[in-house]
Amino acid sequence: MTVNEQRGVPAEVLAAERLAARLGFGKSCTREVGRLLALAAAAKPGGTVAESGTGAGVGTAWLRSGLGPGARLVTVERDGELARRSAGLFADDARVRVLHGDWRLLEEHAPFDVFFCDGGGKRDDPDRVVELLAPGGLLLMDDFTPSPHWPPRFGGEVDGLRLHYLTHPALEATEVLAAPGGSAVLAVRKA
């Protein structure tokens, strides 16, 4: 990585990226998505921010970089070793809590002003994901393949999951190109 590639990347993100590399964890969010996460957290300076799928803490670090002084961030990871190692990255910040277990552990911390649904819930209980948002809460999901079609398609088929979020009656949603080969769904829960 060159110095220019590191410019503008928060130190906590670089630390999480190094941890991911040491652990061989290759499913971290991209820097483009990370910048969206920081922006979303900054938009809710006193809010409750959540993440399902902590992984090695890269997305968590991006969320933390935008976290306001009155905000709190709770993230959950089902892999015990990843949860433990990620928690160590944020041990010095009382605003950040890393949980180990099923994504449904987040329910006791809801409603969320920002929810990065990167792990559990996204596919297995999408309506519950929406219910966990506060009115005006932001939902972010990445790892979609851009589609020029409507309804959106993936692998030659209608992408039912993406369509569900983009047309959900409780959400105002859009899809944005995060990188040449990847898009993200951004949504706000209607009041």
Sine and cosine of phi, psi and omega as CSV:
sin_phi,cos_phi,sin_psi,cos_psi,sin_omega,cos_omega
0.00,0.00,0.74,-0.67,0.01,-1.00
-1.00,0.08,0.25,-0.97,0.03,-1.00
-0.86,0.50,-0.64,0.77,0.01,-1.00
-0.88,0.47,-0.58,0.81,0.03,-1.00
-0.93,0.36,-0.42,0.91,-0.01,-1.00
-1.00,0.04,-0.28,0.96,-0.03,-1.00
-0.86,0.51,0.76,-0.65,0.03,-1.00
0.99,0.16,0.05,1.00,0.03,-1.00
-0.99,-0.13,0.88,-0.48,-0.03,-1.00
-0.86,0.52,0.52,-0.85,-0.02,-1.00
-0.84,0.55,-0.62,0.79,-0.02,-1.00
-0.92,0.38,-0.49,0.87,0.06,-1.00
-0.94,0.34,-0.70,0.71,0.03,-1.00
-0.86,0.50,-0.65,0.76,0.03,-1.00
-0.90,0.45,-0.67,0.75,0.01,-1.00
-0.93,0.37,-0.62,0.78,0.06,-1.00
-0.89,0.45,-0.63,0.77,0.05,-1.00
-0.90,0.43,-0.67,0.75,0.04,-1.00
-0.88,0.48,-0.71,0.71,0.02,-1.00
-0.85,0.53,-0.68,0.74,0.00,-1.00
-0.90,0.43,-0.69,0.72,0.01,-1.00
-0.89,0.45,-0.59,0.81,-0.03,-1.00
-1.00,0.07,-0.11,0.99,-0.05,-1.00
0.94,0.34,0.45,0.90,-0.02,-1.00
-1.00,0.01,0.93,-0.38,-0.10,-1.00
-0.96,-0.29,0.29,0.96,-0.07,-1.00
-0.94,-0.35,0.35,0.94,0.00,-1.00
-0.94,0.34,0.40,-0.92,0.04,-1.00
-0.92,0.39,0.43,-0.90,0.05,-1.00
-0.97,0.26,0.27,-0.96,0.05,-1.00
-0.90,0.43,-0.54,0.84,0.03,-1.00
-0.89,0.45,-0.71,0.70,0.05,-1.00
-0.92,0.38,-0.62,0.78,0.03,-1.00
-0.84,0.55,-0.66,0.75,0.02,-1.00
-0.91,0.42,-0.57,0.82,0.11,-0.99
-0.90,0.44,-0.63,0.78,0.00,-1.00
-0.90,0.43,-0.70,0.71,0.02,-1.00
-0.88,0.48,-0.66,0.75,0.02,-1.00
-0.89,0.46,-0.71,0.71,-0.01,-1.00
-0.89,0.47,-0.71,0.71,0.01,-1.00
-0.89,0.45,-0.65,0.76,0.00,-1.00
-0.91,0.41,-0.46,0.89,0.00,-1.00
-0.95,0.32,-0.27,0.96,-0.01,-1.00
-0.81,-0.59,0.94,0.34,-0.19,-0.98
-0.89,0.46,-0.36,0.93,0.04,-1.00
-0.90,-0.43,0.29,0.96,-0.18,-0.98
-1.00,0.01,0.08,-1.00,0.10,-1.00
-0.98,-0.19,0.86,-0.51,-0.07,-1.00
-0.92,-0.39,0.66,-0.75,-0.02,-1.00
-0.74,-0.68,0.39,-0.92,0.08,-1.00
-0.58,-0.82,0.76,-0.65,0.18,-0.98
-0.97,-0.25,0.80,-0.60,-0.04,-1.00
1.00,-0.08,0.92,0.40,-0.02,-1.00
-0.88,0.48,-0.63,0.77,-0.08,-1.00
0.87,0.50,-0.75,-0.66,0.01,-1.00
-1.00,-0.04,0.12,0.99,0.12,-0.99
1.00,-0.07,0.16,0.99,-0.03,-1.00
-0.92,0.39,-0.77,0.63,0.05,-1.00
-0.88,0.47,-0.63,0.78,0.04,-1.00
-0.86,0.51,-0.68,0.73,0.00,-1.00
-0.90,0.43,-0.65,0.76,0.06,-1.00
-0.90,0.44,-0.71,0.71,0.04,-1.00
-0.87,0.50,-0.71,0.71,0.00,-1.00
-0.87,0.50,-0.60,0.80,-0.04,-1.00
-0.89,0.46,-0.42,0.91,0.04,-1.00
-0.98,-0.20,-0.03,1.00,-0.09,-1.00
-0.92,0.39,0.77,-0.64,0.06,-1.00
-0.97,0.23,0.27,-0.96,-0.05,-1.00
-0.89,0.46,-0.45,0.89,0.00,-1.00
-0.99,-0.13,0.08,1.00,-0.05,-1.00
-1.00,-0.02,0.25,-0.97,0.12,-0.99
-0.67,-0.74,0.49,-0.87,-0.06,-1.00
-0.78,-0.62,0.81,-0.59,0.07,-1.00
-0.83,-0.55,0.74,-0.67,-0.04,-1.00
-0.71,-0.70,0.50,-0.86,-0.06,-1.00
-0.76,-0.65,0.64,-0.77,0.02,-1.00
-0.71,-0.70,0.75,-0.66,-0.04,-1.00
-0.98,0.17,-0.39,0.92,0.04,-1.00
-0.99,0.12,0.89,-0.46,-0.09,-1.00
-0.86,0.50,-0.67,0.74,-0.01,-1.00
-0.91,0.40,-0.69,0.72,0.06,-1.00
-0.89,0.46,-0.68,0.74,0.02,-1.00
-0.87,0.49,-0.71,0.71,-0.02,-1.00
-0.90,0.45,-0.73,0.69,-0.04,-1.00
-0.92,0.38,-0.64,0.77,0.03,-1.00
-0.91,0.41,-0.66,0.76,0.03,-1.00
-0.84,0.54,-0.59,0.81,0.03,-1.00
-0.88,0.47,-0.52,0.85,0.02,-1.00
-0.91,0.41,-0.47,0.88,-0.13,-0.99
-0.91,-0.42,0.25,0.97,-0.08,-1.00
-0.87,0.49,-0.41,0.91,-0.03,-1.00
-1.00,0.06,0.05,1.00,-0.07,-1.00
-0.82,-0.57,0.96,-0.28,-0.04,-1.00
-0.91,0.42,-0.26,0.96,0.01,-1.00
-0.97,0.24,-0.28,0.96,-0.11,-0.99
-0.94,-0.34,0.77,-0.64,0.03,-1.00
-0.77,-0.64,0.82,-0.58,0.04,-1.00
-0.96,-0.27,0.85,-0.53,0.02,-1.00
-0.97,-0.23,0.47,-0.88,0.10,-1.00
-0.93,-0.38,0.83,-0.56,0.05,-1.00
0.55,-0.84,-0.30,-0.96,-0.02,-1.00
-0.94,0.34,0.50,-0.87,-0.03,-1.00
-0.85,0.52,-0.40,0.92,-0.02,-1.00
-0.92,0.39,-0.22,0.98,0.11,-0.99
-0.87,0.50,-0.39,0.92,0.01,-1.00
-0.92,0.39,-0.41,0.91,-0.09,-1.00
-0.82,0.57,-0.59,0.81,-0.03,-1.00
-0.95,0.30,-0.15,0.99,0.01,-1.00
-0.96,-0.28,-0.05,1.00,-0.03,-1.00
-0.97,0.24,0.31,-0.95,0.14,0.99
-0.99,0.12,0.36,-0.93,-0.08,-1.00
-0.95,-0.33,0.66,-0.75,0.10,-1.00
-1.00,0.09,-0.44,0.90,0.11,-0.99
-0.62,-0.78,0.74,-0.67,0.02,-1.00
-0.70,-0.71,0.94,-0.35,0.12,-0.99
-1.00,-0.04,0.98,-0.18,-0.05,-1.00
-1.00,-0.06,1.00,-0.03,-0.10,-1.00
-0.93,-0.36,-0.19,0.98,-0.02,-1.00
-0.80,-0.60,-0.80,-0.60,-0.03,-1.00
-0.84,0.54,0.52,-0.86,0.01,-1.00
0.98,-0.18,-0.69,0.73,-0.08,-1.00
-0.79,0.61,-0.72,0.69,-0.04,-1.00
-0.98,-0.19,-0.60,0.80,-0.17,-0.99
-1.00,0.06,-0.34,0.94,0.02,-1.00
-0.44,-0.90,0.89,0.45,-0.10,-0.99
-0.88,0.47,-0.53,0.85,0.03,-1.00
-0.93,0.38,-0.60,0.80,0.04,-1.00
-0.91,0.41,-0.60,0.80,0.07,-1.00
-0.83,0.56,-0.74,0.68,0.00,-1.00
-0.89,0.45,-0.66,0.75,0.00,-1.00
-0.89,0.47,-0.44,0.90,-0.02,-1.00
-0.98,0.21,-0.16,0.99,0.02,-1.00
-0.99,0.13,0.65,-0.76,0.17,-0.99
-0.96,0.28,0.40,-0.92,0.14,-0.99
-0.82,0.57,0.76,-0.65,-0.07,-1.00
0.99,0.11,-0.01,1.00,0.00,-1.00
-0.95,0.32,0.57,-0.82,-0.02,-1.00
-0.99,-0.12,0.73,-0.69,0.08,-1.00
-0.91,-0.41,0.76,-0.65,0.04,-1.00
-0.80,-0.60,0.70,-0.71,0.06,-1.00
-0.62,-0.79,0.71,-0.71,0.01,-1.00
-0.89,-0.45,-0.24,-0.97,0.04,-1.00
0.95,0.32,0.53,0.85,0.13,-0.99
-0.98,-0.21,0.50,-0.87,0.08,-1.00
-1.00,-0.05,0.81,-0.59,-0.01,-1.00
-0.81,0.58,0.61,-0.80,0.01,-1.00
-0.72,-0.70,0.80,-0.60,0.05,-1.00
-0.99,0.14,0.00,1.00,-0.10,-0.99
-0.99,-0.16,0.41,-0.91,0.20,-0.98
-0.79,-0.62,0.79,-0.61,-0.08,1.00
-0.91,0.41,0.37,-0.93,-0.05,-1.00
-0.87,0.49,0.57,-0.82,-0.05,-1.00
-0.83,-0.56,0.47,-0.88,0.11,-0.99
-0.58,-0.81,0.78,-0.63,0.00,-1.00
0.88,0.47,0.52,0.86,0.02,-1.00
0.99,0.14,-0.04,1.00,-0.02,-1.00
-0.89,-0.46,0.40,-0.92,0.13,-0.99
-0.88,0.48,0.75,-0.67,0.01,-1.00
-0.99,0.10,1.00,-0.01,-0.07,-1.00
-0.87,0.48,-0.59,0.80,0.00,-1.00
-0.91,0.41,-0.77,0.63,0.00,-1.00
-0.89,0.46,-0.68,0.74,0.02,-1.00
-0.87,0.50,-0.62,0.78,0.02,-1.00
-0.83,0.56,-0.76,0.65,-0.02,-1.00
-0.95,0.32,-0.63,0.77,-0.05,-1.00
-0.93,0.36,-0.39,0.92,-0.04,-1.00
-0.90,-0.44,0.13,0.99,-0.04,-1.00
-0.87,0.49,0.76,-0.65,-0.07,-1.00
-0.91,0.42,-0.35,0.94,0.00,-1.00
-1.00,0.00,-0.03,1.00,-0.08,-1.00
-0.86,-0.51,0.53,-0.85,0.29,-0.96
-0.96,-0.26,0.92,-0.40,-0.19,-0.98
-0.73,-0.68,0.42,-0.91,0.09,-1.00
-0.51,-0.86,0.26,-0.97,0.07,-1.00
-0.91,-0.42,0.70,-0.71,0.01,-1.00
-0.84,-0.55,0.56,-0.83,0.08,-1.00
-0.98,0.21,0.90,-0.44,-0.02,-1.00
-1.00,-0.03,-0.50,0.87,0.02,-1.00
-0.40,-0.92,0.24,-0.97,-0.05,-1.00
-0.79,0.62,-0.58,0.82,-0.03,-1.00
-0.94,-0.34,0.20,0.98,-0.06,-1.00
-0.57,-0.82,0.60,-0.80,0.04,-1.00
-0.79,-0.62,0.24,-0.97,0.01,-1.00
-0.75,-0.66,0.53,-0.85,0.12,-0.99
-0.99,-0.16,0.79,-0.61,0.06,-1.00
-0.88,-0.48,0.72,-0.69,-0.03,-1.00
-0.57,-0.82,0.44,-0.90,0.08,-1.00
-0.84,-0.54,0.72,-0.69,0.07,-1.00
-0.97,0.25,0.81,-0.59,0.00,-1.00
-0.91,0.40,0.53,-0.85,0.00,-1.00
-0.95,0.30,0.00,0.00,0.00,0.00
